[in-house]
């Protein structure tokens, strides 16, 4: 399974970048991170431009998970099971979208197969990347029966 992480903005914090790479390196699933940049200055236009770029990067048959604090709260095990079910359906790629300071465009939320909250707190996009990549690693360990995840 391949993971495509579409993230608005750049990861400018080297410490967070190092941690993200540490979890990416542990995962047997390839995780491609594409950074989305918009040129518009006005927030609504920028968010729409970001949304178009995210949607253009996701093929119609690829499940899309939109990260949003208003989304569904899942346990790590339930998240792993969702990924596992997509894998069992033969889905080779799963895409994840992380919005910028103005959130995700409504069109991305509408297209999403799952709108997922990492918690009810609003996280900086760089920290959301780290939490997501760690949860992908945790999901892999759960599906593989590895003891990394303890309940």
N, CA, C and O of each residue as an XYZ file, in Angstrom:
604
protein
N       0.851     -1.172      0.000
C       0.000      0.000      0.000
C       0.897      1.236      0.000
O       1.943      1.260      0.649
N       0.476      2.246     -0.728
C       1.209      3.511     -0.848
C       0.355      4.607     -0.228
O      -0.863      4.633     -0.407
N       1.000      5.510      0.501
C       0.292      6.634      1.112
C       0.760      7.918      0.450
O       1.959      8.150      0.295
N      -0.186      8.736      0.067
C       0.086     10.030     -0.537
C      -0.406     11.096      0.427
O      -1.607     11.216      0.668
N       0.515     11.865      0.975
C       0.174     12.896      1.941
C       0.241     14.239      1.231
O       1.319     14.683      0.833
N      -0.892     14.878      1.074
C      -0.991     16.179      0.421
C      -1.126     17.224      1.517
O      -2.160     17.315      2.179
N      -0.081     18.006      1.701
C      -0.029     18.934      2.821
C       0.117     20.363      2.326
O       1.008     20.672      1.535
N      -0.760     21.219      2.794
C      -0.667     22.634      2.453
C       0.473     23.240      3.265
O       0.538     23.079      4.484
N       1.358     23.928      2.581
C       2.483     24.588      3.242
C       3.701     23.702      3.334
O       3.659     22.504      3.055
N       4.778     24.326      3.730
C       6.054     23.623      3.862
C       6.321     23.282      5.318
O       5.850     23.962      6.229
N       7.077     22.227      5.519
C       7.525     21.887      6.865
C       8.826     22.656      7.101
O       9.882     22.277      6.594
N       8.739     23.721      7.860
C       9.889     24.596      8.081
C      10.658     24.272      9.359
O      11.756     24.788      9.568
N      10.100     23.431     10.203
C      10.753     23.100     11.466
C      11.616     21.853     11.267
O      11.083     20.760     11.074
N      12.944     22.004     11.311
C      13.816     20.850     11.067
C      13.636     19.719     12.074
O      13.781     18.549     11.718
N      13.321     20.050     13.325
C      13.127     18.999     14.328
C      11.908     18.146     13.985
O      11.961     16.919     14.070
N      10.812     18.797     13.597
C       9.624     18.035     13.195
C       9.904     17.246     11.921
O       9.472     16.100     11.792
N      10.622     17.853     10.984
C      10.981     17.153      9.745
C      11.774     15.887     10.024
O      11.558     14.862      9.377
N      12.685     15.951     10.977
C      13.487     14.779     11.351
C      12.600     13.678     11.918
O      12.764     12.508     11.572
N      11.660     14.043     12.787
C      10.746     13.045     13.359
C       9.834     12.438     12.296
O       9.585     11.232     12.299
N       9.338     13.278     11.389
C       8.500     12.771     10.292
C       9.291     11.751      9.478
O       8.780     10.679      9.156
N      10.527     12.083      9.150
C      11.360     11.174      8.360
C      11.675      9.892      9.126
O      11.795      8.826      8.523
N      11.809      9.986     10.438
C      12.070      8.788     11.239
C      10.922      7.793     11.092
O      11.159      6.604     10.882
N       9.680      8.268     11.202
C       8.530      7.353     11.045
C       8.361      6.901      9.602
O       8.019      5.745      9.352
N       8.593      7.793      8.656
C       8.531      7.373      7.238
C       9.523      6.254      6.976
O       9.219      5.302      6.257
N      10.710      6.370      7.561
C      11.747      5.354      7.368
C      11.401      4.015      7.981
O      11.868      2.979      7.507
N      10.591      4.014      9.025
C      10.185      2.761      9.673
C       9.081      2.048      8.908
O       8.922      0.832      9.022
N       8.330      2.796      8.138
C       7.168      2.227      7.447
C       7.575      1.446      6.201
O       8.361      1.943      5.394
N       7.055      0.239      6.033
C       7.293     -0.464      4.770
C       6.435      0.092      3.639
O       6.719     -0.140      2.464
N       5.374      0.833      4.002
C       4.544      1.466      2.989
C       5.236      2.749      2.550
O       5.632      3.550      3.397
N       5.388      2.960      1.263
C       5.956      4.248      0.838
C       4.995      5.388      1.164
O       3.792      5.287      0.924
N       5.534      6.464      1.709
C       4.754      7.653      2.036
C       5.347      8.810      1.241
O       6.449      9.280      1.527
N       4.605      9.255      0.248
C       5.024     10.406     -0.555
C       4.360     11.646      0.028
O       3.147     11.675      0.233
N       5.166     12.668      0.290
C       4.633     13.931      0.802
C       4.735     14.968     -0.306
O       5.823     15.271     -0.795
N       3.588     15.505     -0.692
C       3.547     16.592     -1.675
C       3.073     17.849     -0.967
O       2.014     17.866     -0.340
N       3.854     18.872     -1.075
C       3.491     20.139     -0.447
C       2.733     20.994     -1.447
O       3.159     21.180     -2.587
N       1.602     21.508     -0.993
C       0.713     22.318     -1.823
C       0.915     23.784     -1.451
O       0.832     24.147     -0.278
N       1.172     24.600     -2.423
C       1.326     26.042     -2.204
C       0.319     26.767     -3.095
O       0.136     26.417     -4.261
N      -0.320     27.768     -2.534
C      -1.260     28.585     -3.306
C      -0.707     30.006     -3.383
O       0.000     30.461     -2.484
N      -1.039     30.691     -4.462
C      -0.543     32.047     -4.668
C      -1.519     33.118     -4.190
O      -1.106     34.239     -3.891
N      -2.788     32.793     -4.115
C      -3.793     33.782     -3.727
C      -3.516     34.290     -2.311
O      -3.037     33.544     -1.456
N      -3.817     35.544     -2.080
C      -3.595     36.157     -0.769
C      -4.851     36.081      0.088
O      -4.773     35.780      1.279
N      -5.999     36.350     -0.506
C      -7.260     36.363      0.231
C      -7.579     34.929      0.695
O      -7.532     34.004     -0.116
N      -7.903     34.730      1.982
C      -8.059     33.374      2.530
C      -9.016     32.458      1.771
O      -8.673     31.302      1.521
N     -10.195     32.933      1.398
C     -11.161     32.063      0.712
C     -10.627     31.633     -0.656
O     -10.781     30.477     -1.052
N     -10.008     32.551     -1.364
C      -9.435     32.195     -2.669
C      -8.262     31.236     -2.529
O      -8.113     30.299     -3.313
N      -7.424     31.486     -1.513
C      -6.276     30.608     -1.283
C      -6.755     29.200     -0.955
O      -6.233     28.222     -1.489
N      -7.753     29.098     -0.073
C      -8.273     27.784      0.307
C      -8.865     27.067     -0.905
O      -8.667     25.861     -1.055
N      -9.581     27.776     -1.766
C     -10.148     27.166     -2.975
C      -9.042     26.696     -3.915
O      -9.138     25.620     -4.506
N      -7.994     27.505     -4.050
C      -6.860     27.127     -4.908
C      -6.169     25.879     -4.352
O      -5.822     24.967     -5.103
N      -5.974     25.846     -3.039
C      -5.383     24.670     -2.402
C      -6.268     23.448     -2.619
O      -5.774     22.359     -2.914
N      -7.564     23.631     -2.474
C      -8.502     22.525     -2.662
C      -8.441     21.956     -4.069
O      -8.449     20.739     -4.254
N      -8.378     22.841     -5.065
C      -8.274     22.363     -6.457
C      -6.997     21.564     -6.660
O      -7.010     20.542     -7.347
N      -5.893     22.017     -6.072
C      -4.618     21.310     -6.216
C      -4.671     19.943     -5.532
O      -4.157     18.960     -6.065
N      -5.278     19.882     -4.377
C      -5.409     18.596     -3.671
C      -6.250     17.634     -4.493
O      -5.851     16.489     -4.707
N      -7.406     18.083     -4.953
C      -8.298     17.204     -5.713
C      -7.678     16.759     -7.031
O      -7.909     15.635     -7.475
N      -6.899     17.624     -7.655
C      -6.234     17.260     -8.915
C      -5.190     16.158     -8.704
O      -4.868     15.421     -9.636
N      -4.667     16.048     -7.490
C      -3.618     15.071     -7.206
C      -4.155     13.694     -6.828
O      -3.385     12.743     -6.698
N      -5.483     13.581     -6.649
C      -6.075     12.330     -6.182
C      -6.924     11.715     -7.295
O      -7.905     12.310     -7.742
N      -6.538     10.530     -7.730
C      -7.312      9.823     -8.756
C      -8.688      9.462     -8.194
O      -8.833      9.286     -6.985
N      -9.704      9.349     -9.067
C     -11.074      9.074     -8.595
C     -11.221      7.785     -7.795
O     -12.089      7.704     -6.926
N     -10.395      6.777     -8.064
C     -10.533      5.497     -7.368
C      -9.688      5.400     -6.100
O      -9.658      4.352     -5.455
N      -9.005      6.481     -5.740
C      -8.146      6.490     -4.556
C      -8.929      7.032     -3.363
O      -9.481      8.130     -3.436
N      -8.985      6.275     -2.264
C      -9.644      6.802     -1.073
C      -8.912      8.055     -0.570
O      -7.683      8.111     -0.546
N      -9.694      9.039     -0.176
C      -9.141     10.288      0.334
C      -9.577     10.459      1.781
O     -10.761     10.365      2.106
N      -8.599     10.712      2.642
C      -8.855     11.006      4.042
C      -8.524     12.474      4.252
O      -7.378     12.889      4.075
N      -9.522     13.258      4.626
C      -9.326     14.683      4.888
C      -9.181     14.871      6.386
O     -10.056     14.468      7.152
N      -8.087     15.478      6.810
C      -7.883     15.718      8.234
C      -8.515     17.048      8.620
O      -8.220     18.094      8.041
N      -9.391     16.978      9.614
C     -10.144     18.153     10.038
C     -10.589     17.930     11.474
O     -11.100     16.859     11.802
N     -10.403     18.929     12.337
C     -10.754     18.738     13.748
C     -12.241     18.500     13.970
O     -12.638     18.071     15.054
N     -13.070     18.768     12.965
C     -14.510     18.486     13.082
C     -14.874     17.113     12.553
O     -16.051     16.756     12.501
N     -13.870     16.341     12.158
C     -14.112     15.028     11.574
C     -14.391     13.953     12.607
O     -14.580     14.239     13.790
N     -14.415     12.728     12.148
C     -14.668     11.566     12.986
C     -13.442     11.254     13.833
O     -12.315     11.251     13.340
N     -13.677     10.995     15.101
C     -12.607     10.555     15.994
C     -12.541      9.037     15.946
O     -13.539      8.363     16.201
N     -11.378      8.497     15.622
C     -11.185      7.050     15.597
C     -10.063      6.679     16.551
O      -9.129      7.454     16.756
N     -10.157      5.503     17.126
C      -9.025      4.971     17.876
C      -7.951      4.550     16.873
O      -8.212      4.439     15.675
N      -6.758      4.323     17.374
C      -5.686      3.848     16.483
C      -6.055      2.512     15.858
O      -5.769      2.271     14.685
N      -6.687      1.649     16.633
C      -7.091      0.338     16.096
C      -8.147      0.500     15.007
O      -8.062     -0.153     13.967
N      -9.141      1.361     15.228
C     -10.181      1.579     14.217
C      -9.587      2.200     12.950
O      -9.993      1.856     11.840
N      -8.635      3.106     13.113
C      -7.953      3.693     11.959
C      -7.214      2.611     11.189
O      -7.289      2.558      9.962
N      -6.502      1.750     11.904
C      -5.786      0.644     11.261
C      -6.750     -0.271     10.520
O      -6.466     -0.702      9.402
N      -7.882     -0.568     11.136
C      -8.866     -1.439     10.493
C      -9.413     -0.811      9.217
O      -9.634     -1.509      8.227
N      -9.636      0.513      9.234
C     -10.117      1.199      8.019
C      -9.075      1.079      6.910
O      -9.412      0.759      5.770
N      -7.816      1.333      7.240
C      -6.751      1.192      6.237
C      -6.660     -0.248      5.749
O      -6.494     -0.495      4.555
N      -6.768     -1.192      6.672
C      -6.714     -2.604      6.310
C      -7.849     -3.008      5.386
O      -7.650     -3.803      4.468
N      -9.038     -2.467      5.619
C     -10.162     -2.815      4.742
C      -9.953     -2.255      3.340
O     -10.275     -2.920      2.355
N      -9.415     -1.036      3.239
C      -9.111     -0.508      1.910
C      -8.048     -1.364      1.217
O      -8.136     -1.630      0.018
N      -7.053     -1.788      1.979
C      -6.001     -2.638      1.411
C      -6.606     -3.949      0.919
O      -6.269     -4.417     -0.169
N      -7.501     -4.546      1.715
C      -8.140     -5.806      1.319
C      -9.022     -5.637      0.094
O      -9.215     -6.588     -0.664
N      -9.565     -4.430     -0.113
C     -10.357     -4.142     -1.308
C      -9.480     -3.975     -2.546
O      -9.988     -3.811     -3.656
N      -8.170     -4.017     -2.354
C      -7.257     -3.870     -3.477
C      -6.843     -2.434     -3.759
O      -6.266     -2.150     -4.808
N      -7.129     -1.530     -2.836
C      -6.714     -0.133     -3.022
C      -5.207     -0.066     -2.827
O      -4.693     -0.415     -1.764
N      -4.516      0.375     -3.839
C      -3.058      0.420     -3.780
C      -2.534      1.711     -3.175
O      -1.428      1.750     -2.637
N      -3.334      2.769     -3.265
C      -2.934      4.078     -2.754
C      -4.054      4.636     -1.892
O      -5.235      4.468     -2.199
N      -3.670      5.300     -0.813
C      -4.606      6.054      0.019
C      -4.027      7.449      0.148
O      -2.847      7.610      0.461
N      -4.851      8.456     -0.092
C      -4.406      9.847     -0.020
C      -4.922     10.487      1.267
O      -6.015     10.183      1.744
N      -4.108     11.372      1.805
C      -4.444     12.117      3.014
C      -4.247     13.594      2.719
O      -3.250     13.976      2.107
N      -5.186     14.429      3.146
C      -5.094     15.868      2.904
C      -5.039     16.608      4.234
O      -5.884     16.417      5.109
N      -4.021     17.458      4.363
C      -3.872     18.320      5.528
C      -3.941     19.755      5.036
O      -3.132     20.173      4.207
N      -4.895     20.501      5.540
C      -5.081     21.878      5.116
C      -4.089     22.828      5.763
O      -3.290     22.442      6.616
N      -4.162     24.064      5.337
C      -3.314     25.110      5.876
C      -4.014     25.862      6.988
O      -4.931     25.331      7.615
N      -3.594     27.092      7.240
C      -4.148     27.868      8.347
C      -5.647     28.142      8.213
O      -6.324     28.374      9.215
N      -6.162     28.118      7.001
C      -7.582     28.382      6.780
C      -8.393     27.104      6.634
O      -9.574     27.157      6.292
N      -7.777     25.960      6.888
C      -8.479     24.685      6.794
C      -8.578     24.184      5.365
O      -7.950     24.721      4.453
N      -9.373     23.152      5.192
C      -9.570     22.543      3.874
C     -10.767     23.162      3.174
O     -11.747     23.552      3.809
N     -10.670     23.244      1.871
C     -11.790     23.703      1.064
C     -12.952     22.714      1.213
O     -12.718     21.506      1.269
N     -14.186     23.193      1.279
C     -15.334     22.283      1.404
C     -15.374     21.199      0.318
O     -15.868     20.099      0.569
N     -14.871     21.490     -0.863
C     -14.874     20.478     -1.935
C     -14.009     19.280     -1.564
O     -14.318     18.157     -1.961
N     -12.941     19.492     -0.817
C     -12.080     18.385     -0.385
C     -12.823     17.544      0.645
O     -12.797     16.314      0.587
N     -13.479     18.202      1.577
C     -14.260     17.469      2.588
C     -15.375     16.652      1.923
O     -15.640     15.519      2.325
N     -16.021     17.223      0.913
C     -17.109     16.517      0.215
C     -16.594     15.302     -0.546
O     -17.263     14.270     -0.586
N     -15.421     15.412     -1.145
C     -14.837     14.306     -1.919
C     -14.288     13.199     -1.018
O     -14.167     12.050     -1.442
N     -13.960     13.549      0.214
C     -13.284     12.615      1.114
C     -14.132     11.386      1.418
O     -15.346     11.472      1.602
N     -13.465     10.252      1.464
C     -14.090      9.001      1.886
C     -14.167      8.943      3.405
O     -14.999      8.231      3.967
N     -13.299      9.693      4.057
C     -13.280      9.772      5.514
C     -12.775     11.160      5.889
O     -11.720     11.587      5.420
N     -13.520     11.860      6.728
C     -13.048     13.115      7.317
C     -12.644     12.735      8.742
O     -13.480     12.365      9.566
N     -11.351     12.835      9.005
C     -10.762     12.310     10.229
C     -10.237     13.427     11.104
O      -9.549     14.332     10.633
N     -10.566     13.358     12.373
C      -9.995     14.285     13.355
C      -8.875     13.566     14.091
O      -9.044     12.434     14.545
N      -7.743     14.221     14.204
C      -6.661     13.690     15.030
C      -6.916     14.031     16.498
O      -6.182     13.596     17.385
N      -7.936     14.793     16.732
C      -8.349     15.242     18.049
C      -9.187     16.489     17.842
O      -9.319     16.966     16.715
N      -9.740     17.008     18.883
C     -10.560     18.208     18.763
C      -9.733     19.481     18.792
O     -10.251     20.566     18.525
N      -8.455     19.360     19.113
C      -7.583     20.523     19.099
C      -7.165     20.850     17.673
O      -7.013     19.954     16.843
N      -6.982     22.120     17.395
C      -6.422     22.525     16.109
C      -4.914     22.383     16.206
O      -4.294     22.912     17.129
N      -4.321     21.671     15.257
C      -2.871     21.454     15.249
C      -2.223     22.239     14.123
O      -2.828     22.394     13.063
N      -1.017     22.735     14.319
C      -0.278     23.307     13.195
C      -0.076     22.212     12.146
O       0.089     21.043     12.493
N      -0.088     22.585     10.873
C      -0.024     21.563      9.814
C       1.229     20.710      9.913
O       1.193     19.530      9.566
N       2.337     21.275     10.378
C       3.570     20.486     10.510
C       3.410     19.402     11.576
O       3.860     18.271     11.391
N       2.770     19.749     12.686
C       2.551     18.780     13.751
C       1.528     17.731     13.316
O       1.659     16.558     13.666
N       0.519     18.139     12.563
C      -0.465     17.177     12.039
C       0.223     16.160     11.135
O      -0.134     14.982     11.152
N       1.200     16.595     10.349
C       1.962     15.645      9.513
C       2.627     14.587     10.366
O       2.543     13.392     10.084
N       3.294     15.051     11.420
C       3.999     14.120     12.306
C       3.032     13.131     12.941
O       3.290     11.928     12.933
N       1.930     13.615     13.489
C       0.952     12.737     14.135
C       0.403     11.732     13.115
O       0.260     10.550     13.427
N       0.101     12.192     11.912
C      -0.438     11.287     10.889
C       0.576     10.209     10.518
O       0.228      9.029     10.461
N       1.811     10.593     10.269
C       2.816      9.602      9.853
C       3.073      8.603     10.986
O       3.265      7.413     10.733
N       3.077      9.085     12.237
C       3.227      8.147     13.360
C       2.042      7.193     13.410
O       2.224      6.001     13.653
N       0.823      7.700     13.182
C      -0.360      6.847     13.199
C      -0.369      5.855     12.037
O      -0.897      4.752     12.170
N       0.203      6.233     10.916
C       0.351      5.283      9.805
C       1.291      4.150     10.221
O       1.020      2.978      9.957
N       2.392      4.510     10.870
C       3.318      3.487     11.359
C       2.614      2.596     12.400
O       2.753      1.373     12.377
N       1.865      3.224     13.303
C       1.137      2.470     14.325
C       0.113      1.542     13.658
O      -0.030      0.387     14.058
N      -0.597      2.045     12.645
C      -1.581      1.223     11.932
C      -0.903      0.015     11.294
O      -1.412     -1.103     11.368
N       0.244      0.250     10.670
C       0.977     -0.873     10.080
C       1.331     -1.898     11.148
O       1.172     -3.100     10.934
N       1.814     -1.428     12.307
C       2.213     -2.362     13.356
C       1.002     -3.136     13.891
O       1.119     -4.319     14.209
N      -0.144     -2.487     13.992
C      -1.355     -3.175     14.435
C      -1.740     -4.256     13.427
O      -2.020     -5.394     13.802
N      -1.750     -3.893     12.152
C      -2.150     -4.854     11.112
C      -1.162     -6.014     11.003
O      -1.541     -7.130     10.646
N       0.120     -5.739     11.316
C       1.155     -6.778     11.236
C       1.268     -7.587     12.525
O       2.016     -8.562     12.576
N       0.530     -7.192     13.569
C       0.632     -7.890     14.840
C       1.910     -7.562     15.600
O       2.316     -8.327     16.475
N       2.536     -6.466     15.291
C       3.782     -6.039     15.934
C       3.437     -5.411     17.293
O       2.392     -4.775     17.433
N       4.306     -5.586     18.287
C       3.979     -5.093     19.628
C       4.151     -3.577     19.841
O       4.000     -3.115     20.972
N       4.454     -2.805     18.822
C       4.605     -1.350     18.989
C       3.368     -0.736     19.639
O       3.478      0.105     20.531
N       2.200     -1.160     19.187
C       0.944     -0.628     19.752
C       0.528     -1.487     20.933
O       0.369     -2.702     20.812
N       0.358     -0.852     22.050
C      -0.115     -1.560     23.244
C      -1.466     -1.002     23.651
O      -1.699      0.204     23.580
N      -2.348     -1.883     24.077
C      -3.668     -1.410     24.517
C      -3.811     -1.575     25.999
O      -4.852     -1.235     26.560
